[in-house]
Amino acid sequence: MMLPKETVCPYCHIKFDDQTCVSQEEDIKPKAGDVTMCIKCGELAQFTDDGLIPLPEEIVDALNPRDVQIAAQIRASFIDMTGKYKNDA
Ligand SMILES: [Zn+2]
């Protein structure tokens, strides 16, 4: 099943039309169950067939801390490079 092309952060309600995969080299599209970090607020959310939901607590414990760290670094460099969302964090 295709995920909605546009998703909305369940925390800060920013709209996304693209994602970057941090755990693999190739650019794969997210599927339901995958975890994402909001580029704007830095909160973690989970993809469902209907969009993003706040990350369930049982998933938080199962996350690879390294993936979360990489996502946080990508987010930090994006904000550094673009100056976007600097005052929203
Ligand atoms: Zn957000």
PDB file of the backbone (N, CA, C, O) and the ligand in Angstrom, with CONECT records:
HET     ZN  A 101       1
ATOM      1  N   MET A   1       0.849  -1.203   0.000  1.00  0.00           N
ATOM      2  CA  MET A   1       0.000   0.000   0.000  1.00  0.00           C
ATOM      3  C   MET A   1       0.881   1.248   0.000  1.00  0.00           C
ATOM      4  O   MET A   1       1.876   1.326   0.721  1.00  0.00           O
ATOM      5  N   MET A   2       0.500   2.204  -0.811  1.00  0.00           N
ATOM      6  CA  MET A   2       1.261   3.450  -0.882  1.00  0.00           C
ATOM      7  C   MET A   2       0.893   4.348   0.299  1.00  0.00           C
ATOM      8  O   MET A   2      -0.279   4.510   0.638  1.00  0.00           O
ATOM      9  N   LEU A   3       1.912   4.919   0.907  1.00  0.00           N
ATOM     10  CA  LEU A   3       1.649   5.883   1.962  1.00  0.00           C
ATOM     11  C   LEU A   3       1.193   7.190   1.339  1.00  0.00           C
ATOM     12  O   LEU A   3       1.460   7.454   0.167  1.00  0.00           O
ATOM     13  N   PRO A   4       0.503   8.010   2.127  1.00  0.00           N
ATOM     14  CA  PRO A   4       0.139   9.329   1.598  1.00  0.00           C
ATOM     15  C   PRO A   4       1.399  10.075   1.173  1.00  0.00           C
ATOM     16  O   PRO A   4       2.424  10.006   1.850  1.00  0.00           O
ATOM     17  N   LYS A   5       1.322  10.784   0.055  1.00  0.00           N
ATOM     18  CA  LYS A   5       2.499  11.481  -0.458  1.00  0.00           C
ATOM     19  C   LYS A   5       2.916  12.586   0.509  1.00  0.00           C
ATOM     20  O   LYS A   5       4.101  12.841   0.722  1.00  0.00           O
ATOM     21  N   GLU A   6       1.922  13.219   1.074  1.00  0.00           N
ATOM     22  CA  GLU A   6       2.215  14.294   2.012  1.00  0.00           C
ATOM     23  C   GLU A   6       1.824  13.851   3.419  1.00  0.00           C
ATOM     24  O   GLU A   6       0.719  13.353   3.633  1.00  0.00           O
ATOM     25  N   THR A   7       2.725  14.031   4.369  1.00  0.00           N
ATOM     26  CA  THR A   7       2.421  13.667   5.748  1.00  0.00           C
ATOM     27  C   THR A   7       2.536  14.908   6.624  1.00  0.00           C
ATOM     28  O   THR A   7       3.126  15.912   6.225  1.00  0.00           O
ATOM     29  N   VAL A   8       1.969  14.828   7.813  1.00  0.00           N
ATOM     30  CA  VAL A   8       1.963  15.954   8.739  1.00  0.00           C
ATOM     31  C   VAL A   8       2.545  15.502  10.072  1.00  0.00           C
ATOM     32  O   VAL A   8       2.165  14.449  10.585  1.00  0.00           O
ATOM     33  N   CYS A   9       3.455  16.276  10.634  1.00  0.00           N
ATOM     34  CA  CYS A   9       4.028  15.954  11.932  1.00  0.00           C
ATOM     35  C   CYS A   9       2.925  16.002  12.994  1.00  0.00           C
ATOM     36  O   CYS A   9       2.216  17.002  13.105  1.00  0.00           O
ATOM     37  N   PRO A  10       2.776  14.915  13.781  1.00  0.00           N
ATOM     38  CA  PRO A  10       1.721  14.900  14.802  1.00  0.00           C
ATOM     39  C   PRO A  10       2.018  15.832  15.976  1.00  0.00           C
ATOM     40  O   PRO A  10       1.156  16.040  16.829  1.00  0.00           O
ATOM     41  N   TYR A  11       3.213  16.387  16.030  1.00  0.00           N
ATOM     42  CA  TYR A  11       3.584  17.263  17.138  1.00  0.00           C
ATOM     43  C   TYR A  11       3.472  18.741  16.761  1.00  0.00           C
ATOM     44  O   TYR A  11       2.761  19.507  17.411  1.00  0.00           O
ATOM     45  N   CYS A  12       4.198  19.133  15.682  1.00  0.00           N
ATOM     46  CA  CYS A  12       4.235  20.560  15.354  1.00  0.00           C
ATOM     47  C   CYS A  12       3.408  20.877  14.110  1.00  0.00           C
ATOM     48  O   CYS A  12       3.267  22.043  13.741  1.00  0.00           O
ATOM     49  N   HIS A  13       2.858  19.841  13.459  1.00  0.00           N
ATOM     50  CA  HIS A  13       1.927  19.971  12.345  1.00  0.00           C
ATOM     51  C   HIS A  13       2.540  20.543  11.074  1.00  0.00           C
ATOM     52  O   HIS A  13       1.812  21.023  10.205  1.00  0.00           O
ATOM     53  N   ILE A  14       3.876  20.502  10.947  1.00  0.00           N
ATOM     54  CA  ILE A  14       4.492  20.870   9.688  1.00  0.00           C
ATOM     55  C   ILE A  14       4.161  19.776   8.668  1.00  0.00           C
ATOM     56  O   ILE A  14       4.006  18.608   9.023  1.00  0.00           O
ATOM     57  N   LYS A  15       4.054  20.178   7.386  1.00  0.00           N
ATOM     58  CA  LYS A  15       3.771  19.198   6.326  1.00  0.00           C
ATOM     59  C   LYS A  15       5.068  18.744   5.669  1.00  0.00           C
ATOM     60  O   LYS A  15       5.968  19.548   5.427  1.00  0.00           O
ATOM     61  N   PHE A  16       5.153  17.461   5.386  1.00  0.00           N
ATOM     62  CA  PHE A  16       6.306  16.907   4.679  1.00  0.00           C
ATOM     63  C   PHE A  16       5.850  16.392   3.325  1.00  0.00           C
ATOM     64  O   PHE A  16       4.757  15.841   3.195  1.00  0.00           O
ATOM     65  N   ASP A  17       6.714  16.579   2.295  1.00  0.00           N
ATOM     66  CA  ASP A  17       6.433  15.919   1.026  1.00  0.00           C
ATOM     67  C   ASP A  17       7.599  15.017   0.615  1.00  0.00           C
ATOM     68  O   ASP A  17       7.603  14.469  -0.487  1.00  0.00           O
ATOM     69  N   ASP A  18       8.586  14.865   1.500  1.00  0.00           N
ATOM     70  CA  ASP A  18       9.708  13.989   1.176  1.00  0.00           C
ATOM     71  C   ASP A  18      10.350  13.495   2.469  1.00  0.00           C
ATOM     72  O   ASP A  18      10.182  14.095   3.531  1.00  0.00           O
ATOM     73  N   GLN A  19      11.092  12.386   2.361  1.00  0.00           N
ATOM     74  CA  GLN A  19      11.793  11.833   3.510  1.00  0.00           C
ATOM     75  C   GLN A  19      13.168  11.379   3.061  1.00  0.00           C
ATOM     76  O   GLN A  19      13.382  11.073   1.889  1.00  0.00           O
ATOM     77  N   THR A  20      14.102  11.338   4.009  1.00  0.00           N
ATOM     78  CA  THR A  20      15.423  10.795   3.749  1.00  0.00           C
ATOM     79  C   THR A  20      15.645   9.598   4.662  1.00  0.00           C
ATOM     80  O   THR A  20      15.406   9.667   5.867  1.00  0.00           O
ATOM     81  N   CYS A  21      16.106   8.497   4.068  1.00  0.00           N
ATOM     82  CA  CYS A  21      16.333   7.285   4.833  1.00  0.00           C
ATOM     83  C   CYS A  21      17.717   7.332   5.480  1.00  0.00           C
ATOM     84  O   CYS A  21      18.704   7.617   4.802  1.00  0.00           O
ATOM     85  N   VAL A  22      17.800   7.050   6.803  1.00  0.00           N
ATOM     86  CA  VAL A  22      19.094   7.136   7.469  1.00  0.00           C
ATOM     87  C   VAL A  22      19.762   5.780   7.686  1.00  0.00           C
ATOM     88  O   VAL A  22      20.967   5.730   7.933  1.00  0.00           O
ATOM     89  N   SER A  23      19.017   4.685   7.602  1.00  0.00           N
ATOM     90  CA  SER A  23      19.607   3.395   7.954  1.00  0.00           C
ATOM     91  C   SER A  23      20.156   2.636   6.753  1.00  0.00           C
ATOM     92  O   SER A  23      20.802   1.602   6.926  1.00  0.00           O
ATOM     93  N   GLN A  24      19.913   3.129   5.536  1.00  0.00           N
ATOM     94  CA  GLN A  24      20.441   2.445   4.353  1.00  0.00           C
ATOM     95  C   GLN A  24      20.960   3.474   3.362  1.00  0.00           C
ATOM     96  O   GLN A  24      20.516   4.621   3.323  1.00  0.00           O
ATOM     97  N   GLU A  25      21.924   3.014   2.557  1.00  0.00           N
ATOM     98  CA  GLU A  25      22.540   3.909   1.581  1.00  0.00           C
ATOM     99  C   GLU A  25      21.534   4.367   0.543  1.00  0.00           C
ATOM    100  O   GLU A  25      21.439   5.553   0.227  1.00  0.00           O
ATOM    101  N   GLU A  26      20.779   3.400   0.014  1.00  0.00           N
ATOM    102  CA  GLU A  26      19.867   3.746  -1.066  1.00  0.00           C
ATOM    103  C   GLU A  26      18.687   4.550  -0.545  1.00  0.00           C
ATOM    104  O   GLU A  26      18.326   4.466   0.629  1.00  0.00           O
ATOM    105  N   ASP A  27      18.107   5.313  -1.418  1.00  0.00           N
ATOM    106  CA  ASP A  27      17.000   6.166  -1.030  1.00  0.00           C
ATOM    107  C   ASP A  27      15.699   5.385  -1.157  1.00  0.00           C
ATOM    108  O   ASP A  27      15.084   5.356  -2.223  1.00  0.00           O
ATOM    109  N   ILE A  28      15.284   4.751  -0.060  1.00  0.00           N
ATOM    110  CA  ILE A  28      14.042   3.990  -0.120  1.00  0.00           C
ATOM    111  C   ILE A  28      12.925   4.773   0.534  1.00  0.00           C
ATOM    112  O   ILE A  28      13.155   5.593   1.422  1.00  0.00           O
ATOM    113  N   LYS A  29      11.732   4.514   0.090  1.00  0.00           N
ATOM    114  CA  LYS A  29      10.578   5.228   0.622  1.00  0.00           C
ATOM    115  C   LYS A  29      10.088   4.535   1.892  1.00  0.00           C
ATOM    116  O   LYS A  29      10.167   3.312   1.999  1.00  0.00           O
ATOM    117  N   PRO A  30       9.588   5.300   2.842  1.00  0.00           N
ATOM    118  CA  PRO A  30       9.131   4.696   4.094  1.00  0.00           C
ATOM    119  C   PRO A  30       7.879   3.851   3.895  1.00  0.00           C
ATOM    120  O   PRO A  30       7.100   4.064   2.966  1.00  0.00           O
ATOM    121  N   LYS A  31       7.709   2.880   4.801  1.00  0.00           N
ATOM    122  CA  LYS A  31       6.496   2.063   4.785  1.00  0.00           C
ATOM    123  C   LYS A  31       5.862   2.124   6.171  1.00  0.00           C
ATOM    124  O   LYS A  31       6.485   2.568   7.136  1.00  0.00           O
ATOM    125  N   ALA A  32       4.625   1.675   6.251  1.00  0.00           N
ATOM    126  CA  ALA A  32       3.932   1.692   7.540  1.00  0.00           C
ATOM    127  C   ALA A  32       4.762   0.953   8.580  1.00  0.00           C
ATOM    128  O   ALA A  32       5.273  -0.136   8.318  1.00  0.00           O
ATOM    129  N   GLY A  33       4.893   1.548   9.758  1.00  0.00           N
ATOM    130  CA  GLY A  33       5.686   0.941  10.818  1.00  0.00           C
ATOM    131  C   GLY A  33       7.055   1.594  10.953  1.00  0.00           C
ATOM    132  O   GLY A  33       7.674   1.517  12.014  1.00  0.00           O
ATOM    133  N   ASP A  34       7.533   2.234   9.893  1.00  0.00           N
ATOM    134  CA  ASP A  34       8.828   2.903   9.952  1.00  0.00           C
ATOM    135  C   ASP A  34       8.750   4.125  10.869  1.00  0.00           C
ATOM    136  O   ASP A  34       7.688   4.711  11.080  1.00  0.00           O
ATOM    137  N   VAL A  35       9.913   4.482  11.400  1.00  0.00           N
ATOM    138  CA  VAL A  35       9.988   5.605  12.325  1.00  0.00           C
ATOM    139  C   VAL A  35      10.652   6.787  11.624  1.00  0.00           C
ATOM    140  O   VAL A  35      11.566   6.601  10.822  1.00  0.00           O
ATOM    141  N   THR A  36      10.201   7.986  11.921  1.00  0.00           N
ATOM    142  CA  THR A  36      10.773   9.173  11.304  1.00  0.00           C
ATOM    143  C   THR A  36      11.010  10.262  12.350  1.00  0.00           C
ATOM    144  O   THR A  36      10.341  10.310  13.382  1.00  0.00           O
ATOM    145  N   MET A  37      11.969  11.128  12.060  1.00  0.00           N
ATOM    146  CA  MET A  37      12.208  12.278  12.929  1.00  0.00           C
ATOM    147  C   MET A  37      11.786  13.536  12.188  1.00  0.00           C
ATOM    148  O   MET A  37      12.154  13.741  11.031  1.00  0.00           O
ATOM    149  N   CYS A  38      11.011  14.376  12.861  1.00  0.00           N
ATOM    150  CA  CYS A  38      10.547  15.618  12.245  1.00  0.00           C
ATOM    151  C   CYS A  38      11.732  16.560  12.048  1.00  0.00           C
ATOM    152  O   CYS A  38      12.510  16.790  12.974  1.00  0.00           O
ATOM    153  N   ILE A  39      11.865  17.099  10.842  1.00  0.00           N
ATOM    154  CA  ILE A  39      12.975  18.009  10.555  1.00  0.00           C
ATOM    155  C   ILE A  39      12.802  19.312  11.323  1.00  0.00           C
ATOM    156  O   ILE A  39      13.783  19.996  11.614  1.00  0.00           O
ATOM    157  N   LYS A  40      11.579  19.654  11.648  1.00  0.00           N
ATOM    158  CA  LYS A  40      11.338  20.925  12.322  1.00  0.00           C
ATOM    159  C   LYS A  40      11.465  20.818  13.841  1.00  0.00           C
ATOM    160  O   LYS A  40      12.252  21.544  14.448  1.00  0.00           O
ATOM    161  N   CYS A  41      10.690  19.909  14.466  1.00  0.00           N
ATOM    162  CA  CYS A  41      10.677  19.875  15.936  1.00  0.00           C
ATOM    163  C   CYS A  41      11.559  18.776  16.511  1.00  0.00           C
ATOM    164  O   CYS A  41      11.824  18.771  17.713  1.00  0.00           O
ATOM    165  N   GLY A  42      12.025  17.831  15.665  1.00  0.00           N
ATOM    166  CA  GLY A  42      12.931  16.801  16.147  1.00  0.00           C
ATOM    167  C   GLY A  42      12.251  15.666  16.883  1.00  0.00           C
ATOM    168  O   GLY A  42      12.922  14.777  17.407  1.00  0.00           O
ATOM    169  N   GLU A  43      10.922  15.683  16.930  1.00  0.00           N
ATOM    170  CA  GLU A  43      10.204  14.597  17.599  1.00  0.00           C
ATOM    171  C   GLU A  43      10.171  13.366  16.687  1.00  0.00           C
ATOM    172  O   GLU A  43      10.249  13.484  15.464  1.00  0.00           O
ATOM    173  N   LEU A  44      10.055  12.190  17.301  1.00  0.00           N
ATOM    174  CA  LEU A  44       9.981  10.947  16.539  1.00  0.00           C
ATOM    175  C   LEU A  44       8.526  10.560  16.346  1.00  0.00           C
ATOM    176  O   LEU A  44       7.708  10.676  17.259  1.00  0.00           O
ATOM    177  N   ALA A  45       8.216  10.098  15.138  1.00  0.00           N
ATOM    178  CA  ALA A  45       6.861   9.679  14.815  1.00  0.00           C
ATOM    179  C   ALA A  45       6.919   8.389  14.010  1.00  0.00           C
ATOM    180  O   ALA A  45       7.985   7.997  13.534  1.00  0.00           O
ATOM    181  N   GLN A  46       5.790   7.736  13.858  1.00  0.00           N
ATOM    182  CA  GLN A  46       5.740   6.473  13.129  1.00  0.00           C
ATOM    183  C   GLN A  46       4.781   6.591  11.944  1.00  0.00           C
ATOM    184  O   GLN A  46       3.698   7.165  12.053  1.00  0.00           O
ATOM    185  N   PHE A  47       5.210   6.030  10.808  1.00  0.00           N
ATOM    186  CA  PHE A  47       4.347   5.991   9.631  1.00  0.00           C
ATOM    187  C   PHE A  47       3.268   4.937   9.806  1.00  0.00           C
ATOM    188  O   PHE A  47       3.539   3.827  10.265  1.00  0.00           O
ATOM    189  N   THR A  48       2.049   5.287   9.441  1.00  0.00           N
ATOM    190  CA  THR A  48       0.970   4.311   9.304  1.00  0.00           C
ATOM    191  C   THR A  48       0.446   4.469   7.881  1.00  0.00           C
ATOM    192  O   THR A  48       0.897   5.348   7.147  1.00  0.00           O
ATOM    193  N   ASP A  49      -0.501   3.626   7.489  1.00  0.00           N
ATOM    194  CA  ASP A  49      -1.076   3.749   6.151  1.00  0.00           C
ATOM    195  C   ASP A  49      -1.796   5.077   5.967  1.00  0.00           C
ATOM    196  O   ASP A  49      -2.015   5.514   4.838  1.00  0.00           O
ATOM    197  N   ASP A  50      -2.164   5.719   7.068  1.00  0.00           N
ATOM    198  CA  ASP A  50      -2.913   6.970   6.990  1.00  0.00           C
ATOM    199  C   ASP A  50      -2.083   8.213   7.251  1.00  0.00           C
ATOM    200  O   ASP A  50      -2.596   9.329   7.171  1.00  0.00           O
ATOM    201  N   GLY A  51      -0.787   8.032   7.566  1.00  0.00           N
ATOM    202  CA  GLY A  51       0.035   9.196   7.866  1.00  0.00           C
ATOM    203  C   GLY A  51       0.863   8.952   9.118  1.00  0.00           C
ATOM    204  O   GLY A  51       1.133   7.809   9.489  1.00  0.00           O
ATOM    205  N   LEU A  52       1.258  10.034   9.758  1.00  0.00           N
ATOM    206  CA  LEU A  52       2.143   9.919  10.921  1.00  0.00           C
ATOM    207  C   LEU A  52       1.373   9.955  12.235  1.00  0.00           C
ATOM    208  O   LEU A  52       0.395  10.688  12.381  1.00  0.00           O
ATOM    209  N   ILE A  53       1.842   9.138  13.198  1.00  0.00           N
ATOM    210  CA  ILE A  53       1.284   9.169  14.551  1.00  0.00           C
ATOM    211  C   ILE A  53       2.442   9.363  15.530  1.00  0.00           C
ATOM    212  O   ILE A  53       3.582   9.020  15.216  1.00  0.00           O
ATOM    213  N   PRO A  54       2.155   9.913  16.721  1.00  0.00           N
ATOM    214  CA  PRO A  54       3.217  10.012  17.734  1.00  0.00           C
ATOM    215  C   PRO A  54       3.781   8.614  17.988  1.00  0.00           C
ATOM    216  O   PRO A  54       3.042   7.630  17.991  1.00  0.00           O
ATOM    217  N   LEU A  55       5.086   8.538  18.199  1.00  0.00           N
ATOM    218  CA  LEU A  55       5.742   7.241  18.351  1.00  0.00           C
ATOM    219  C   LEU A  55       5.236   6.505  19.595  1.00  0.00           C
ATOM    220  O   LEU A  55       5.334   7.024  20.707  1.00  0.00           O
ATOM    221  N   PRO A  56       4.691   5.282  19.405  1.00  0.00           N
ATOM    222  CA  PRO A  56       4.235   4.506  20.572  1.00  0.00           C
ATOM    223  C   PRO A  56       5.419   4.175  21.490  1.00  0.00           C
ATOM    224  O   PRO A  56       6.528   3.935  21.013  1.00  0.00           O
ATOM    225  N   GLU A  57       5.182   4.162  22.798  1.00  0.00           N
ATOM    226  CA  GLU A  57       6.272   3.991  23.758  1.00  0.00           C
ATOM    227  C   GLU A  57       7.027   2.685  23.595  1.00  0.00           C
ATOM    228  O   GLU A  57       8.239   2.642  23.805  1.00  0.00           O
ATOM    229  N   GLU A  58       6.329   1.621  23.225  1.00  0.00           N
ATOM    230  CA  GLU A  58       7.015   0.333  23.098  1.00  0.00           C
ATOM    231  C   GLU A  58       8.001   0.356  21.928  1.00  0.00           C
ATOM    232  O   GLU A  58       8.951  -0.427  21.900  1.00  0.00           O
ATOM    233  N   ILE A  59       7.778   1.251  20.966  1.00  0.00           N
ATOM    234  CA  ILE A  59       8.712   1.363  19.844  1.00  0.00           C
ATOM    235  C   ILE A  59       9.961   2.136  20.266  1.00  0.00           C
ATOM    236  O   ILE A  59      11.065   1.841  19.810  1.00  0.00           O
ATOM    237  N   VAL A  60       9.777   3.127  21.139  1.00  0.00           N
ATOM    238  CA  VAL A  60      10.905   3.953  21.571  1.00  0.00           C
ATOM    239  C   VAL A  60      12.029   3.068  22.112  1.00  0.00           C
ATOM    240  O   VAL A  60      13.202   3.298  21.816  1.00  0.00           O
ATOM    241  N   ASP A  61      11.668   2.056  22.904  1.00  0.00           N
ATOM    242  CA  ASP A  61      12.671   1.177  23.504  1.00  0.00           C
ATOM    243  C   ASP A  61      13.364   0.305  22.467  1.00  0.00           C
ATOM    244  O   ASP A  61      14.498  -0.126  22.676  1.00  0.00           O
ATOM    245  N   ALA A  62      12.692   0.044  21.357  1.00  0.00           N
ATOM    246  CA  ALA A  62      13.248  -0.869  20.362  1.00  0.00           C
ATOM    247  C   ALA A  62      14.102  -0.146  19.322  1.00  0.00           C
ATOM    248  O   ALA A  62      14.723  -0.787  18.474  1.00  0.00           O
ATOM    249  N   LEU A  63      14.135   1.178  19.385  1.00  0.00           N
ATOM    250  CA  LEU A  63      14.886   1.932  18.384  1.00  0.00           C
ATOM    251  C   LEU A  63      16.391   1.708  18.519  1.00  0.00           C
ATOM    252  O   LEU A  63      16.909   1.520  19.620  1.00  0.00           O
ATOM    253  N   ASN A  64      17.079   1.732  17.384  1.00  0.00           N
ATOM    254  CA  ASN A  64      18.533   1.704  17.392  1.00  0.00           C
ATOM    255  C   ASN A  64      19.032   3.124  17.687  1.00  0.00           C
ATOM    256  O   ASN A  64      18.817   4.038  16.891  1.00  0.00           O
ATOM    257  N   PRO A  65      19.699   3.302  18.831  1.00  0.00           N
ATOM    258  CA  PRO A  65      20.133   4.661  19.211  1.00  0.00           C
ATOM    259  C   PRO A  65      20.995   5.305  18.139  1.00  0.00           C
ATOM    260  O   PRO A  65      20.986   6.526  17.984  1.00  0.00           O
ATOM    261  N   ARG A  66      21.741   4.490  17.397  1.00  0.00           N
ATOM    262  CA  ARG A  66      22.589   5.028  16.347  1.00  0.00           C
ATOM    263  C   ARG A  66      21.757   5.657  15.219  1.00  0.00           C
ATOM    264  O   ARG A  66      22.115   6.709  14.689  1.00  0.00           O
ATOM    265  N   ASP A  67      20.653   5.008  14.861  1.00  0.00           N
ATOM    266  CA  ASP A  67      19.769   5.564  13.825  1.00  0.00           C
ATOM    267  C   ASP A  67      19.196   6.903  14.284  1.00  0.00           C
ATOM    268  O   ASP A  67      19.110   7.856  13.510  1.00  0.00           O
ATOM    269  N   VAL A  68      18.806   6.956  15.557  1.00  0.00           N
ATOM    270  CA  VAL A  68      18.253   8.208  16.090  1.00  0.00           C
ATOM    271  C   VAL A  68      19.314   9.306  16.067  1.00  0.00           C
ATOM    272  O   VAL A  68      19.031  10.461  15.750  1.00  0.00           O
ATOM    273  N   GLN A  69      20.557   8.910  16.416  1.00  0.00           N
ATOM    274  CA  GLN A  69      21.664   9.870  16.431  1.00  0.00           C
ATOM    275  C   GLN A  69      21.939  10.400  15.021  1.00  0.00           C
ATOM    276  O   GLN A  69      22.141  11.599  14.823  1.00  0.00           O
ATOM    277  N   ILE A  70      21.945   9.480  14.039  1.00  0.00           N
ATOM    278  CA  ILE A  70      22.183   9.897  12.648  1.00  0.00           C
ATOM    279  C   ILE A  70      21.087  10.856  12.191  1.00  0.00           C
ATOM    280  O   ILE A  70      21.360  11.879  11.563  1.00  0.00           O
ATOM    281  N   ALA A  71      19.844  10.508  12.517  1.00  0.00           N
ATOM    282  CA  ALA A  71      18.727  11.367  12.122  1.00  0.00           C
ATOM    283  C   ALA A  71      18.875  12.752  12.748  1.00  0.00           C
ATOM    284  O   ALA A  71      18.626  13.766  12.096  1.00  0.00           O
ATOM    285  N   ALA A  72      19.286  12.785  14.023  1.00  0.00           N
ATOM    286  CA  ALA A  72      19.464  14.061  14.713  1.00  0.00           C
ATOM    287  C   ALA A  72      20.577  14.876  14.059  1.00  0.00           C
ATOM    288  O   ALA A  72      20.487  16.100  13.963  1.00  0.00           O
ATOM    289  N   GLN A  73      21.636  14.182  13.607  1.00  0.00           N
ATOM    290  CA  GLN A  73      22.745  14.885  12.944  1.00  0.00           C
ATOM    291  C   GLN A  73      22.320  15.447  11.596  1.00  0.00           C
ATOM    292  O   GLN A  73      22.664  16.575  11.243  1.00  0.00           O
ATOM    293  N   ILE A  74      21.560  14.639  10.838  1.00  0.00           N
ATOM    294  CA  ILE A  74      21.066  15.116   9.537  1.00  0.00           C
ATOM    295  C   ILE A  74      20.178  16.337   9.744  1.00  0.00           C
ATOM    296  O   ILE A  74      20.252  17.313   8.998  1.00  0.00           O
ATOM    297  N   ARG A  75      19.334  16.262  10.775  1.00  0.00           N
ATOM    298  CA  ARG A  75      18.433  17.372  11.068  1.00  0.00           C
ATOM    299  C   ARG A  75      19.243  18.623  11.432  1.00  0.00           C
ATOM    300  O   ARG A  75      18.949  19.721  10.960  1.00  0.00           O
ATOM    301  N   ALA A  76      20.268  18.445  12.279  1.00  0.00           N
ATOM    302  CA  ALA A  76      21.090  19.581  12.691  1.00  0.00           C
ATOM    303  C   ALA A  76      21.810  20.204  11.496  1.00  0.00           C
ATOM    304  O   ALA A  76      21.872  21.428  11.387  1.00  0.00           O
ATOM    305  N   SER A  77      22.357  19.372  10.594  1.00  0.00           N
ATOM    306  CA  SER A  77      23.062  19.957   9.440  1.00  0.00           C
ATOM    307  C   SER A  77      22.097  20.648   8.497  1.00  0.00           C
ATOM    308  O   SER A  77      22.430  21.673   7.902  1.00  0.00           O
ATOM    309  N   PHE A  78      20.886  20.084   8.355  1.00  0.00           N
ATOM    310  CA  PHE A  78      19.900  20.731   7.496  1.00  0.00           C
ATOM    311  C   PHE A  78      19.573  22.126   8.029  1.00  0.00           C
ATOM    312  O   PHE A  78      19.519  23.098   7.275  1.00  0.00           O
ATOM    313  N   ILE A  79      19.357  22.203   9.337  1.00  0.00           N
ATOM    314  CA  ILE A  79      19.011  23.491   9.944  1.00  0.00           C
ATOM    315  C   ILE A  79      20.183  24.466   9.817  1.00  0.00           C
ATOM    316  O   ILE A  79      19.993  25.651   9.541  1.00  0.00           O
ATOM    317  N   ASP A  80      21.402  23.947  10.025  1.00  0.00           N
ATOM    318  CA  ASP A  80      22.603  24.772   9.861  1.00  0.00           C
ATOM    319  C   ASP A  80      22.719  25.309   8.444  1.00  0.00           C
ATOM    320  O   ASP A  80      22.971  26.497   8.242  1.00  0.00           O
ATOM    321  N   MET A  81      22.535  24.432   7.460  1.00  0.00           N
ATOM    322  CA  MET A  81      22.725  24.798   6.056  1.00  0.00           C
ATOM    323  C   MET A  81      21.665  25.751   5.557  1.00  0.00           C
ATOM    324  O   MET A  81      21.962  26.684   4.811  1.00  0.00           O
ATOM    325  N   THR A  82      20.409  25.518   5.972  1.00  0.00           N
ATOM    326  CA  THR A  82      19.308  26.281   5.399  1.00  0.00           C
ATOM    327  C   THR A  82      18.875  27.439   6.302  1.00  0.00           C
ATOM    328  O   THR A  82      18.253  28.393   5.834  1.00  0.00           O
ATOM    329  N   GLY A  83      19.205  27.354   7.601  1.00  0.00           N
ATOM    330  CA  GLY A  83      18.737  28.366   8.526  1.00  0.00           C
ATOM    331  C   GLY A  83      17.270  28.210   8.862  1.00  0.00           C
ATOM    332  O   GLY A  83      16.701  29.021   9.593  1.00  0.00           O
ATOM    333  N   LYS A  84      16.651  27.153   8.320  1.00  0.00           N
ATOM    334  CA  LYS A  84      15.219  26.927   8.553  1.00  0.00           C
ATOM    335  C   LYS A  84      14.991  26.364   9.944  1.00  0.00           C
ATOM    336  O   LYS A  84      15.829  25.624  10.458  1.00  0.00           O
ATOM    337  N   TYR A  85      13.886  26.701  10.548  1.00  0.00           N
ATOM    338  CA  TYR A  85      13.404  26.135  11.813  1.00  0.00           C
ATOM    339  C   TYR A  85      14.314  26.445  12.988  1.00  0.00           C
ATOM    340  O   TYR A  85      14.149  25.873  14.065  1.00  0.00           O
ATOM    341  N   LYS A  86      15.275  27.343  12.797  1.00  0.00           N
ATOM    342  CA  LYS A  86      16.245  27.626  13.843  1.00  0.00           C
ATOM    343  C   LYS A  86      15.575  28.100  15.123  1.00  0.00           C
ATOM    344  O   LYS A  86      15.971  27.709  16.221  1.00  0.00           O
ATOM    345  N   ASN A  87      14.584  28.924  14.984  1.00  0.00           N
ATOM    346  CA  ASN A  87      13.956  29.502  16.163  1.00  0.00           C
ATOM    347  C   ASN A  87      12.767  28.691  16.648  1.00  0.00           C
ATOM    348  O   ASN A  87      12.076  29.086  17.587  1.00  0.00           O
ATOM    349  N   ASP A  88      12.530  27.547  15.998  1.00  0.00           N
ATOM    350  CA  ASP A  88      11.363  26.765  16.371  1.00  0.00           C
ATOM    351  C   ASP A  88      11.721  25.608  17.278  1.00  0.00           C
ATOM    352  O   ASP A  88      10.829  24.967  17.834  1.00  0.00           O
ATOM    353  N   ALA A  89      13.002  25.323  17.442  1.00  0.00           N
ATOM    354  CA  ALA A  89      13.415  24.107  18.154  1.00  0.00           C
ATOM    355  C   ALA A  89      13.146  24.236  19.652  1.00  0.00           C
ATOM    356  O   ALA A  89      13.430  23.310  20.412  1.00  0.00           O
TER     357      ALA A  89
HETATM  358 ZN    ZN A 101       7.379  18.296  14.090  1.00  0.00          ZN2+
END
